[in-house]
Amino acid sequence: MATTAVLGYTTLMDVVNSYTSLDAQAQYLWAAEVLNRKCPLTRILPMIESNQIMSNIDSRRSYIPAPGTRRFNVGVAPTASHKTPFTDPIAMVEDYSEVDYALWKIQNQPNQWRQDEDAAHVEGLTEKMEDLLWYGSIVTDPAAFNGLSYRFNSSSVRPNGDSGYPYNVLLNGGAGGDTTSLWLIEFGKNKVYGIYPKNMPGGLLIEDLGRDTANTGSGASPTYMEVLRSHFAWYMGIVVKDERCVQRIANIEVSGTTNILDEDLLIKAVNQLPGGGEAAGTAIFCTRSIKTQFDIRAKDKTNVYYTPDEVWGGRITRFQGIPIYMAERLIENETAVA
């Protein structure tokens, strides 16, 4: 389902749906639907073509000009804003699938069967990319990009480097090995968005490489089998143009009764967003345990902060009107943030 009208920007599904070649559009559409279903983050993330081949150059405003007042015939001093340039890379996540040609031939619907087999590889592609979006690090993997946890890992760094902004990493109090984070993000073209190379629909590349003879044995004892091979790739990166649009509540305990999610911190984080939680494209992401806590609180009719709703045909819980999504790749044994 296209989401431009709802969110006001272009998502992965929008890019694929608007692809010029109808044959290629159909080829990519089923894979994009798997990505959307398995990763809510990609369902909401704006997708914009990068301004370089495999990276994107942008700048972040670190100082807002302060205008002055004046009287007639008296001038006012000019001011200037400060911007800091930065570059974000695009990571290449790739995989291949092979199915037995003989097994394919005996299927009642061979092409649908093959697509169902390939869907598992697309899911693997999704998990890998979501891992990068949350926890990617160029230090440990030079071919990756820095994920949100790497970028926002200190409670004493101000967003955009501006001392006038409140800290956007809030600490919930937990310190053990069962801590996790909740993310409140405001997506948009000048906020947080995904990037992909030009001439690739949303960064996706799906190729039917056809029939081939595969060696299923060892070098000394080869064995051969006819296979149908497919190639899957997803080239993508993430840009945080305005760091105020990312609010992280870290050190949430997922078990016990102490240092569990503090709703007061979430209210504080909502009010620190540039749009105050009212901008289209604002969403909350959390683990299964935290999402369960939200849903349990939502069933209490006296709780005025939570409301049940349906989004894109699925049930969802909202906090002050903001949709809450479960992110499968967020972990519950994070290193405590200081």
NUVEXDO-850366 format. One line per 4 residues: number of its first residue (from 0); their letters; for each residue x, z, y of C-alpha. Coordinates in nm, 2 decimals. Layout:
NUM	a	X:Z:Y ~ ...
//
This chain:
0	matt	0.00:0.00:0.00 ~ 0.14:-0.09:0.34 ~ 0.17:0.20:0.57 ~ 0.26:0.05:0.91
4	avlg	-0.08:0.11:1.05 ~ -0.07:0.47:0.95 ~ 0.28:0.56:1.04 ~ 0.36:0.32:1.32
8	yttl	0.67:0.18:1.16 ~ 0.79:-0.04:0.87 ~ 0.85:0.12:0.53 ~ 1.00:-0.02:0.21
12	mdvv	0.66:-0.15:0.09 ~ 0.60:-0.31:0.42 ~ 0.93:-0.50:0.40 ~ 0.86:-0.62:0.05
16	nsyt	0.50:-0.72:0.13 ~ 0.62:-0.93:0.43 ~ 0.90:-1.11:0.24 ~ 0.87:-1.48:0.31
20	slda	0.89:-1.61:-0.05 ~ 0.58:-1.53:-0.25 ~ 0.76:-1.56:-0.58 ~ 1.03:-1.32:-0.47
24	qaqy	0.77:-1.09:-0.32 ~ 0.60:-1.05:-0.65 ~ 0.94:-1.00:-0.82 ~ 1.02:-0.71:-0.59
28	lwaa	0.68:-0.56:-0.55 ~ 0.65:-0.39:-0.89 ~ 0.99:-0.23:-0.84 ~ 0.90:-0.11:-0.49
32	evln	0.59:0.04:-0.62 ~ 0.79:0.24:-0.88 ~ 1.03:0.36:-0.60 ~ 0.73:0.47:-0.39
36	rkcp	0.56:0.65:-0.67 ~ 0.87:0.83:-0.79 ~ 1.03:0.92:-0.46 ~ 0.79:1.03:-0.17
40	ltri	1.09:1.02:0.07 ~ 1.12:0.64:0.03 ~ 0.74:0.61:0.07 ~ 0.77:0.75:0.43
44	lpmi	1.12:0.65:0.53 ~ 1.13:0.37:0.79 ~ 1.34:0.08:0.68 ~ 1.54:-0.12:0.95
48	esnq	1.79:-0.40:0.90 ~ 2.15:-0.28:0.97 ~ 2.33:-0.43:1.26 ~ 2.65:-0.49:1.05
52	imsn	2.68:-0.63:0.70 ~ 2.72:-0.30:0.51 ~ 2.70:-0.04:0.78 ~ 2.51:0.04:1.10
56	idsr	2.65:0.14:1.45 ~ 2.43:0.35:1.67 ~ 2.47:0.63:1.93 ~ 2.33:0.97:1.97
60	rsyi	2.23:1.11:2.31 ~ 2.41:1.44:2.37 ~ 2.32:1.51:2.73 ~ 2.00:1.45:2.92
64	papg	2.04:1.36:3.29 ~ 1.91:1.62:3.54 ~ 1.74:1.45:3.84 ~ 1.74:1.61:4.18
68	trrf	1.48:1.64:4.46 ~ 1.53:1.48:4.80 ~ 1.37:1.46:5.15 ~ 1.32:1.14:5.35
72	nvgv	1.64:0.99:5.48 ~ 1.85:1.22:5.25 ~ 2.00:1.07:4.94 ~ 2.02:1.21:4.58
76	apta	2.33:1.21:4.36 ~ 2.32:0.97:4.07 ~ 2.35:1.12:3.72 ~ 2.44:0.98:3.38
80	shkt	2.35:1.06:3.02 ~ 2.61:1.11:2.75 ~ 2.60:0.92:2.42 ~ 2.82:0.97:2.12
84	pftd	2.86:0.66:1.90 ~ 2.86:0.69:1.52 ~ 2.86:0.46:1.21 ~ 2.66:0.50:0.89
88	piam	2.76:0.32:0.57 ~ 2.53:0.15:0.32 ~ 2.58:0.25:-0.05 ~ 2.54:0.01:-0.34
92	vedy	2.35:0.16:-0.64 ~ 2.34:-0.08:-0.93 ~ 2.23:-0.10:-1.30 ~ 2.17:-0.34:-1.58
96	sevd	1.91:-0.35:-1.85 ~ 1.92:-0.53:-2.19 ~ 1.63:-0.57:-2.43 ~ 1.65:-0.72:-2.78
100	yalw	1.54:-1.08:-2.76 ~ 1.38:-1.07:-3.11 ~ 1.18:-0.76:-3.01 ~ 1.07:-0.93:-2.69
104	kiqn	0.95:-1.24:-2.88 ~ 0.71:-1.04:-3.11 ~ 0.53:-0.86:-2.83 ~ 0.17:-0.96:-2.75
108	qpnq	0.26:-0.95:-2.38 ~ 0.64:-1.00:-2.38 ~ 0.70:-1.02:-2.01 ~ 0.49:-0.71:-1.93
112	wrqd	0.67:-0.53:-2.21 ~ 1.00:-0.62:-2.06 ~ 0.89:-0.51:-1.72 ~ 0.78:-0.18:-1.86
116	edaa	1.13:-0.14:-2.02 ~ 1.30:-0.23:-1.69 ~ 1.09:0.03:-1.50 ~ 1.30:0.30:-1.66
120	hveg	1.61:0.15:-1.50 ~ 1.43:0.13:-1.16 ~ 1.34:0.50:-1.19 ~ 1.71:0.58:-1.26
124	ltek	1.79:0.38:-0.95 ~ 1.54:0.59:-0.75 ~ 1.69:0.92:-0.88 ~ 2.04:0.81:-0.79
128	medl	1.95:0.70:-0.44 ~ 1.74:1.02:-0.37 ~ 2.04:1.23:-0.49 ~ 2.25:1.05:-0.22
132	lwyg	1.98:1.10:0.04 ~ 1.98:1.48:-0.01 ~ 2.33:1.56:-0.14 ~ 2.55:1.25:-0.10
136	sivt	2.91:1.30:0.02 ~ 3.17:1.04:0.12 ~ 3.44:1.31:0.04 ~ 3.35:1.33:-0.33
140	dpaa	3.23:0.97:-0.36 ~ 3.38:0.72:-0.11 ~ 3.12:0.46:-0.21 ~ 2.83:0.68:-0.12
144	fngl	2.70:0.80:0.22 ~ 2.66:1.15:0.36 ~ 2.32:1.30:0.27 ~ 2.12:1.54:0.47
148	syrf	2.26:1.85:0.30 ~ 2.61:1.74:0.39 ~ 2.52:1.67:0.75 ~ 2.32:1.99:0.81
152	nsss	2.52:2.26:0.63 ~ 2.58:2.52:0.90 ~ 2.34:2.75:1.09 ~ 2.57:2.76:1.39
156	vrpn	2.59:2.39:1.49 ~ 2.34:2.26:1.75 ~ 2.17:1.93:1.70 ~ 2.32:1.63:1.89
160	gdsg	2.60:1.87:2.01 ~ 2.38:1.98:2.30 ~ 2.40:2.36:2.37 ~ 2.05:2.34:2.52
164	ypyn	1.88:2.28:2.18 ~ 1.80:2.55:1.93 ~ 1.98:2.55:1.59 ~ 1.80:2.33:1.34
168	vlln	1.94:2.50:1.02 ~ 1.74:2.82:0.97 ~ 1.84:3.08:0.71 ~ 1.57:3.24:0.49
172	ggag	1.79:3.53:0.37 ~ 1.87:3.44:0.01 ~ 2.22:3.45:-0.12 ~ 2.21:3.42:-0.50
176	gdtt	2.24:3.12:-0.73 ~ 1.87:3.04:-0.73 ~ 1.84:2.93:-0.37 ~ 1.70:2.60:-0.23
180	slwl	1.61:2.44:0.10 ~ 1.29:2.31:0.26 ~ 1.32:2.01:0.48 ~ 1.10:1.92:0.78
184	iefg	1.17:1.57:0.90 ~ 1.02:1.36:1.18 ~ 1.08:0.99:1.09 ~ 1.09:0.70:1.33
188	knkv	1.30:0.42:1.47 ~ 1.48:0.64:1.72 ~ 1.47:0.95:1.49 ~ 1.55:0.93:1.12
192	ygiy	1.54:0.60:0.94 ~ 1.68:0.40:0.64 ~ 1.91:0.10:0.68 ~ 1.96:-0.20:0.45
196	pknm	2.16:-0.53:0.47 ~ 1.99:-0.84:0.62 ~ 1.86:-1.10:0.39 ~ 1.77:-0.84:0.12
200	pggl	1.40:-0.71:0.11 ~ 1.44:-0.34:0.18 ~ 1.79:-0.36:0.02 ~ 1.65:-0.44:-0.32
204	lied	1.81:-0.70:-0.55 ~ 1.64:-0.78:-0.88 ~ 1.78:-1.06:-1.09 ~ 1.67:-1.20:-1.43
208	lgrd	2.00:-1.30:-1.58 ~ 1.82:-1.45:-1.88 ~ 1.93:-1.47:-2.24 ~ 2.28:-1.38:-2.35
212	tant	2.48:-1.28:-2.66 ~ 2.59:-0.92:-2.63 ~ 2.86:-0.75:-2.83 ~ 2.71:-0.43:-2.97
216	gsga	3.02:-0.33:-3.17 ~ 3.37:-0.23:-3.10 ~ 3.67:-0.45:-3.01 ~ 3.80:-0.44:-3.36
220	spty	3.47:-0.49:-3.53 ~ 3.24:-0.69:-3.31 ~ 2.87:-0.73:-3.38 ~ 2.64:-0.96:-3.18
224	mevl	2.28:-0.96:-3.07 ~ 2.07:-1.19:-2.85 ~ 1.95:-1.00:-2.55 ~ 1.76:-1.05:-2.22
228	rshf	1.95:-0.90:-1.94 ~ 1.83:-0.79:-1.59 ~ 2.04:-0.68:-1.29 ~ 1.91:-0.41:-1.05
232	awym	2.06:-0.31:-0.72 ~ 1.95:-0.11:-0.42 ~ 2.17:-0.12:-0.10 ~ 2.07:0.15:0.14
236	givv	2.19:0.41:0.39 ~ 2.03:0.67:0.62 ~ 2.06:0.71:1.00 ~ 1.99:1.04:1.19
240	kder	1.98:0.92:1.55 ~ 1.82:1.24:1.68 ~ 1.93:1.55:1.49 ~ 1.65:1.75:1.63
244	cvqr	1.42:1.55:1.40 ~ 1.57:1.72:1.10 ~ 1.49:2.09:1.05 ~ 1.63:2.27:0.74
248	iani	1.52:2.61:0.61 ~ 1.80:2.71:0.37 ~ 1.87:3.00:0.14 ~ 1.51:3.02:0.00
252	evsg	1.49:3.23:-0.32 ~ 1.28:3.05:-0.58 ~ 1.23:3.36:-0.80 ~ 1.15:3.73:-0.74
256	ttni	0.97:3.88:-0.45 ~ 1.24:3.90:-0.18 ~ 1.37:3.62:0.05 ~ 1.10:3.38:-0.07
260	lded	0.98:3.12:0.18 ~ 0.91:3.28:0.52 ~ 0.62:3.09:0.68 ~ 0.73:3.22:1.02
264	llik	1.05:3.02:0.99 ~ 0.85:2.71:0.91 ~ 0.63:2.76:1.22 ~ 0.95:2.80:1.42
268	avnq	1.09:2.48:1.27 ~ 0.77:2.28:1.34 ~ 0.79:2.39:1.71 ~ 1.15:2.28:1.73
272	lpgg	1.07:1.92:1.63 ~ 1.06:1.68:1.93 ~ 0.70:1.59:1.84 ~ 0.60:1.95:1.76
276	geaa	0.47:1.84:1.42 ~ 0.21:1.61:1.57 ~ 0.41:1.28:1.56 ~ 0.32:1.03:1.29
280	gtai	0.58:1.02:1.02 ~ 0.64:1.40:1.01 ~ 0.67:1.54:0.66 ~ 0.78:1.85:0.46
284	fctr	0.99:1.81:0.15 ~ 1.05:2.09:-0.10 ~ 1.11:2.16:-0.47 ~ 0.85:2.21:-0.74
288	sikt	0.87:2.59:-0.72 ~ 0.82:2.59:-0.34 ~ 0.54:2.32:-0.36 ~ 0.36:2.55:-0.61
292	qfdi	0.38:2.84:-0.37 ~ 0.23:2.62:-0.10 ~ -0.06:2.50:-0.33 ~ -0.14:2.86:-0.44
296	rakd	-0.16:2.97:-0.08 ~ -0.38:2.67:0.01 ~ -0.65:2.77:-0.24 ~ -0.71:3.08:-0.03
300	ktnv	-0.99:2.97:0.20 ~ -0.89:3.24:0.46 ~ -0.55:3.09:0.51 ~ -0.58:2.88:0.82
304	yytp	-0.24:2.72:0.80 ~ -0.30:2.51:0.49 ~ -0.55:2.23:0.42 ~ -0.60:2.01:0.12
308	devw	-0.61:1.64:0.17 ~ -0.56:1.30:0.01 ~ -0.28:1.06:0.11 ~ -0.24:0.71:-0.04
312	ggri	-0.49:0.80:-0.31 ~ -0.32:1.13:-0.42 ~ -0.40:1.49:-0.36 ~ -0.17:1.67:-0.11
316	trfq	-0.14:2.00:0.07 ~ -0.08:2.01:0.45 ~ 0.08:2.29:0.66 ~ -0.06:2.28:1.01
320	gipi	-0.16:1.92:0.94 ~ 0.19:1.82:0.81 ~ 0.19:1.67:0.45 ~ 0.40:1.86:0.20
324	ymae	0.58:1.65:-0.07 ~ 0.76:1.76:-0.38 ~ 1.11:1.60:-0.39 ~ 1.22:1.59:-0.75
328	rlie	1.59:1.57:-0.67 ~ 1.61:1.87:-0.45 ~ 1.78:2.14:-0.66 ~ 1.72:2.51:-0.69
332	neta	2.08:2.63:-0.73 ~ 2.22:2.53:-0.39 ~ 2.53:2.70:-0.25 ~ 2.41:2.95:0.02
336	va	2.44:2.82:0.37 ~ 2.62:3.03:0.63
//
